[in-house]
């Protein structure tokens, strides 16, 4: 018995074609903004001599995470510079910063809504489960018809892949606040916005920062995958090494990604611990 196939693929293609045409003004504006952001960050950082930038980043790491992370930053960044991977590293940092910023701009408000309103939380939870279990390569499919090949498509795919922790952990931070704290603020006559701004968000900040950490890590994990659609940076170096069968060159670029990931992870973890200690 031949059962007709459900035309799921054809339906998705039709939807993507419709959205590509209907949203072309928005995608064009998004593309222009992201391109300007990436070019601005890369150009600005490139104007600074690498040694001075490394020292500045190490001092920032010292202030945010302590001297051990600062020492690691100096050693790791000097190692990347010595491998002649400084320019790809700046491109990767720009992509990750832009993608993380946009993911947090979109994710934190949605997480606040999910934390405050049960119906929205129940609605968004299965969507987040679906997004987190979808293979990362699939996110490259809608990025290409919307933005073509290049870093903008890579940023779009990275945002979609990395936004679930921002939403989920923001909602978790708000929902796990003690009821007594909420009742005490209400007893003082606070409005909904005052309660959110002065009670709920400060108490949820450590959990929100954990979401920032996870978003950054997921953004970095997309670096190599996004290189398949022209992201460039360190992922592009890995992808070219795979295509040319140069394992040593690919390992060098991969190690640079690991150094950047460890550095950003330790800094955001330190900020999270500091906020948690302040909130206790």
C-alpha positions, 0 to 999 in steps of 0.5 A: 500500500503506497501512502502518499508522502506529506508534502512537508518539504515543499510546504517549508520551501513555499513558506521560506519563499513567501517570507523572503519576498515579504520580509525583504525590506526588513532583511535588507535593513538587518543585513546593512546594520549587521554588516556595519556593526561587524565592519565597525568592530573589526576596523576599530580593533584593527587600528589598535596594535595587537600588543596594546590590544592584548594588554588592554584586554588582559587589564579588562579581564583582571578587573572583571575576573582576577589576575589569573584570568588576566595572565591566561588572557595575555598568554593565550592572545599572544599565542594566537598572535604568534600563530598569525591568526590575529585578524581571523580572531578579531572577525570571530570576536566581532561575529560573536559579540554581534550575535550575542548582543542581538540574542540577548536583546531579543531573548531577555524581553521574551524571557521576562514575559515567560517568567511573568506570565504562565500562558506565555511560558507554556507556549514558548517552552516547547518551541525552545525545546524544539530549537535546542534539539534541532541540529545546528546545521539546519539553522543554515538553511533559512539563513541563506535565502534570507541573507545569501552567503556571508557573515550576515547569514552566519550571524542570523543562524547563530542568533537562532541557535544561541537564543534559547538559553537567554530566554529560558534562563531569564524566565527561570531567574524570575520564576525562582524568586521567593514569593515572600520577596514579591509579596513584600514588594507588593505590600510597599505598593510597588507598581508592576514595572517598579517590582520588575526593575527594582526586585525581580531583575536584580534578584534574577541577574545571576541566572540571567548572566548564566544565560549570557554565558551559555549564549556566548558559548553556543555562538562560539560553537557555531563559528566553524559551522557558520563558516560553511556559509561564508562567516570567515574568521577562525571558522573559515580557517578551519573550513579551509584547512578541511577542504585543503587537507591541512590538519595542522592548520585546522588544529591551530585555528581550532585551538584559537577558538578554544582559547577565546571560548575559555577566556569569555567563559571564565570572564562571564562566570566570574561576573555571574559569581560576583552578582550572585554574591551581591544578591545574597 
